[in-house]
Amino acid sequence: MARFNGATWRPIPNNHTSNGQDAVHGVIIHIMDGSLSGTDSWFRNSSAQASSHFGTGRDGTLYQWVDTGDRAWAQAGGNRTWLSVENEGRGGDALTHAQLSRCAEILAWAHRVYGVPLQVTTSTSGRGLGYHGMGGAAWGGHTACPGTRVVAQLPEIVSRAKSLVGGGGSGGGVGGTYTVRKGDTLSGIGARLGVKWRTLAELNNIEAPYVIKPGQTLKTGKPSVSTYAPFPGAGYFRKSPRSALITAMGTRLVAEGCGRYSSGPGPQWTNSDRQSYATWQRKRGFSGAAADGWPGKTTWDALKVPAV
């Protein structure tokens, strides 16, 4: 189960499949053909039979409606293996700078949590950042979604996501700094970095009305951290550890389609974790004693467990 702390959590009671996300191959961009508030209301209507994991407003508001461990109903045949982002607007619109930044934040987060590559893909068998229309009839036949102007903006979303990830696993910038991009706000930056926006203001001597400008370098008060967790050693897992690292590992195993959990994953190492890891080892080409479910450095590094 995973929620992005940079989004406002607005869970919907229906129109999704609990524990139904089989894997996460990437993030799919949609256009709402309406407003954020209207879409929020529609997703709560049981007759809608539709939902999305995330949604952006043209002003940069970001909602999360569905936990990414659950399957949203956004792109038919693509629902089981792709996360979804609905964006306020109409067909033919381009995304605003604020929306581009929010979509980049989601992609950077999906990269850290699920290992989604920071690249554009136009294939349903690919991985990375895609769009609804690329799925054709199998994805509901919405070939005009999100529109050519938004599709042309996908490389910019990837570029912004790379900038966020490049400074560390928390998107914190190099050496405890962050470079402001178009559409950024102190509150939005603070939400992604886990820093109170007032703290950012104080660190950088920013006073009301708290204006920041693209290209401005902000002190974050947070050191840079590694994107991925280093291998903790083979003996670590045999001690039945309880740690956020185990949850992060399990989340990645689920994202790779190797999860063998009846519930979870969670922080306590269990036999379900071992069974899931054995599936991952076999997926990487190992067999016999080399696929016994006890993590080794080669498969751990390949799994790209995010630093916690």
Buried (B, 14 or more C-beta within 10 A) or exposed (E): BBBBEBBEEEEBEEBBBEBBBBBBBBBBBBBBBBBBEEBBEBBBEEEBEBBBBBBBBBEBBBBBBBBBBBBBBBBBBBBBBBBBBBBBBEBEBBBBBBBBBBBBBBBBBBBBBBBBBBBBBEEBEBBBBBBBBBBEEEBBEBEEBBBEBBBEBBEBBBEBBBBBBBBBBBBBBEEBBBBBBBBBBBBBBBBBBEBBBEBBBEBBEBEEEBEBEEEBEBBBBBEBBEBBBEBBEEEBBEEEBEBEBBBBBBBBBBBBBBBBBEEBBBBBBBEBBBBBBBBBBBBBEBEEEBBEBBBBEEBBEEBBBBBB
